[in-house]
Amino acid sequence: MTGSARSYAASGVEPGQRIVSTYNAGPFVAGAALAAFDRIGLVHIPVGTGNTARLVKSIEVLRPEAVVLTPSYAAHLAERFDLRGSSVERVLVAGEPGGGEPAFRAKLEEGWGAKVTEAMGIGDIGVSLWGECEEQDGMHLGAHGFVHPELIDPGTGAAVEMEDGASGELVLTHLQHRAAPLLRFRTRDHVEVRTSPCPCGRSGPRIRCVGRTDDMLIVRGVNVFPSAIREVVNDFAPAVSGHIRVKPQAPGVKQEPPLPVIVELAPDGSVDADAIRDRLRETLTVQTQVELVPWGSLQRSEYKSILVERSDK
């Protein structure tokens, strides 16, 4: 729990503050990180998922300074409820990419009236290994001394130097785990590295997860992450809701252009589908076919959002 406590403490939460958690104790592996809140000295209020009304009531009555949940659930709550006047000062998100996307983060901060930081781990190695500080410029390694991180090229497996601006698949090795140690475990998380000094004083490289390599699609030789498509689409807020679906037409990773992308509009929102298509082409060098759908067409989640919907399943 030391690594998890360091990761979440980086967000700025302090002993004695109240935190509402939405991670169930099981089977969601993040539930194993709940003891980290006790180690930090927080007053932990476990609510879990499955009863959004109870969660909102807990925030109203118990007035926590922080909540911890997935980015998808945080966005869902901000859409349904006016939380800007709540007691929540910090929204800690983890469990999926998204919390570090500038446009998506800005949307969450506007909806909650609070600061958003993200954390990341993986059940096979450690449930919370990385945590973002108040500078919001990448996640620090909270499990320093317990886990050794590396980068590789996901296609070839070749090592990639962890230098500023580098990107690749994150590989982790246990340093002190005695029960079931793993050596050079491939996480499938595709990350970007920052090594510039952080004003918070923490040393070592920082990372931002841009997507999962097992979610990645290849369109005419171009690697495309669904989370990257969402990040570009979010630039069109407030005309769009921020919810998308990528719908590959062929099985497997390789796809032929144009790649179908469904974009949900905001209430009373209006935007030109061609403008989104052109921005995706300009930013990600991928040709897409953008379909606009009305507000509420795409399903929300209390867990993780589904960004890819395959027609062959």
FENDAJO-V163305 format. One record per helix or strand. SS is the DSSP state (H for helix, E for strand). FROM is the first residue (numbers start at 1). LEN is the number of residues. If there is no record, write none. Layout:
{{SS;FROM;LEN} {SS;FROM;LEN}}
This chain:
{{H;2;8} {E;18;4} {H;29;5} {H;35;6} {E;43;4} {H;52;11} {E;66;4} {H;71;10} {E;90;4} {H;102;11} {E;115;8} {E;126;7} {E;139;3} {E;144;1} {E;147;6} {E;159;2} {E;167;8} {E;185;10} {E;206;7} {E;217;3} {E;222;3} {H;226;11} {E;240;7} {E;254;2} {E;259;7} {H;273;12} {E;288;6} {E;308;1}}
